[in-house]
Amino acid sequence: MKSVVKNKNIVLGVSGGIAAYKSVELLRLLIKEEANVRVIMTNNALEFVGRLTFEALSRQPVCTGLFEKVDDASIRHIDWANEADAVIIAPATANIIGKIAWGIADDALSTFILAVTCPVIICPSMNTNMYETKSVRRNLDRLKSDGHFVIEPESGELACGITGPGRLPEPEDILDRLLSYLSPKDMKGKRILVTAGPTRESIDPVRFISNPSSGKMGFAVARAAEQRGGNVILITGPTELPDPHNVMVVRVGTAREMAFAVFEQVENSEIIIKTAAVSDYSPKEQAGQKIKKEKDELVLVLEKTRDILKEVGMRKEDRILVGFAAETENLEQYAGKKLVEKNLDIIVGNLVDRSSGFGTDTNKVTMFYKDGTKEVFPEMQKDDVAHTLLDRILSVDGAL
Ligand SMILES: Cc1cc2nc3c(=O)[nH]c(=O)nc-3n(C[C@H](O)[C@H](O)[C@H](O)COP(=O)(O)O)c2cc1C
């Protein structure tokens, strides 16, 4: 599935809050998703960020005033409202929130909003006391009951020095939520288990055996499944990645812990997608203290870890089971063997190189299906690989 905002008309509203600088990055991310973005700024927003940055990134004129001269005789706020597929206001000041809640139309952004019929997503951001004041709370409740989506601010240290709720979420998180609101809910209510990341097998208290898996592929699958309405549990080894929104995350360390966490969830899952790079071997013994650099050679004896995917495959019943295979050679042969041996419906294979595999944002995959067919895909963002995989899962016979 292509990004839900690709070729869609998105209007980004920017009002005069300290977090206006973050909307530049949000615009960049939307352009990266190939959305067609138009920007409306309030006059006060111009005190914080210049229009030129938005114009250069969106390659469109920015609208800041109702009565600005335009080249043709169009009525811009009405035309843009008619053509919009979604509107996102980030940051949304207490002022614009109040105006939208009460139907006030005294500048370009507030007047435009009254004419809009598509989904409107509002991202409040302000000082904690402002955010918690009764009038702002009342206005936000009103916006929600009017059918607008509100992305609540995060808690943290604010520019004004106070710590509390009011901070605009990071642009990546706002984009994630926007995609979620706009995605078709074709996995609604499905119980989906995803594994991600590496595992760490201890040699001694300060050393371990692991691999460079970043967890990005599994986190992308979990995000995509949540966006499409799934109830997602993500079991992940150590990664730097933040928890995806609305996903239950279980963090584990070793292959053994990963196995326990997965087996606990198998019964309750309808779709299992195993992207984790679980260690195949673990040191047979772990030294109680740090091993000292004394001998010229050190021999580590490793023993096989449990084959989680194979065991899940044996208990598969009518579940959909998907595995991943990162190989350095003979992809077709190894992936095909794994597909059969582990009783999988789909295996997603990739050859590890610089643009594909561990730690990268992109992946170049081939999907092998249990009927013996395969699909070779061009290099794609991991988010796109995730959505494409979910499309294929939905079309597996008798799956859903
Ligand atoms: C330095 C500074 C930072 C501000 N930051 C915020 C903010 O983060 N959120 C907010 O609601 N208002 C903030 N304000 C107040 C708004 O700019 C003010 O309420 C303004 O009328 C909003 O206009 P607009 O909604 O038309 O953009 C800030 C004001 C100043 C001077």
PDBQT file of the ligand as one rigid body, heavy atoms in Angstrom, charges set to zero:
ROOT
HETATM    1  C1  LIG A 501       7.483  34.185  22.826  1.00  0.00    +0.000 C 
HETATM    2  C2  LIG A 501       6.033  33.774  22.751  1.00  0.00    +0.000 A 
HETATM    3  C3  LIG A 501       5.735  32.431  22.722  1.00  0.00    +0.000 A 
HETATM    4  C4  LIG A 501       4.400  32.016  22.655  1.00  0.00    +0.000 A 
HETATM    5  N1  LIG A 501       4.120  30.687  22.623  1.00  0.00    +0.000 NA
HETATM    6  C5  LIG A 501       2.830  30.289  22.619  1.00  0.00    +0.000 A 
HETATM    7  C6  LIG A 501       2.536  28.901  22.613  1.00  0.00    +0.000 A 
HETATM    8  O1  LIG A 501       3.425  28.035  22.599  1.00  0.00    +0.000 OA
HETATM    9  N2  LIG A 501       1.222  28.541  22.597  1.00  0.00    +0.000 N 
HETATM   10  C7  LIG A 501       0.211  29.450  22.611  1.00  0.00    +0.000 A 
HETATM   11  O2  LIG A 501      -0.945  29.064  22.644  1.00  0.00    +0.000 OA
HETATM   12  N3  LIG A 501       0.495  30.769  22.597  1.00  0.00    +0.000 NA
HETATM   13  C8  LIG A 501       1.766  31.211  22.596  1.00  0.00    +0.000 A 
HETATM   14  N4  LIG A 501       2.045  32.545  22.590  1.00  0.00    +0.000 N 
HETATM   15  C9  LIG A 501       0.936  33.504  22.540  1.00  0.00    +0.000 C 
HETATM   16  C10 LIG A 501       0.382  33.621  21.139  1.00  0.00    +0.000 C 
HETATM   17  O3  LIG A 501       1.393  34.023  20.240  1.00  0.00    +0.000 OA
HETATM   18  C11 LIG A 501      -0.766  34.598  21.131  1.00  0.00    +0.000 C 
HETATM   19  O4  LIG A 501      -1.835  34.097  21.932  1.00  0.00    +0.000 OA
HETATM   20  C12 LIG A 501      -1.247  34.908  19.745  1.00  0.00    +0.000 C 
HETATM   21  O5  LIG A 501      -2.364  35.784  19.837  1.00  0.00    +0.000 OA
HETATM   22  C13 LIG A 501      -1.631  33.683  18.973  1.00  0.00    +0.000 C 
HETATM   23  O6  LIG A 501      -2.077  34.053  17.689  1.00  0.00    +0.000 OA
HETATM   24  P1  LIG A 501      -2.530  33.037  16.547  1.00  0.00    +0.000 P 
HETATM   25  O7  LIG A 501      -3.315  31.982  17.216  1.00  0.00    +0.000 OA
HETATM   26  O8  LIG A 501      -3.349  33.876  15.616  1.00  0.00    +0.000 OA
HETATM   27  O9  LIG A 501      -1.292  32.563  15.902  1.00  0.00    +0.000 OA
HETATM   28  C14 LIG A 501       3.352  32.986  22.621  1.00  0.00    +0.000 A 
HETATM   29  C15 LIG A 501       3.706  34.346  22.629  1.00  0.00    +0.000 A 
HETATM   30  C16 LIG A 501       5.015  34.728  22.700  1.00  0.00    +0.000 A 
HETATM   31  C17 LIG A 501       5.332  36.187  22.724  1.00  0.00    +0.000 C 
ENDROOT
TORSDOF 0
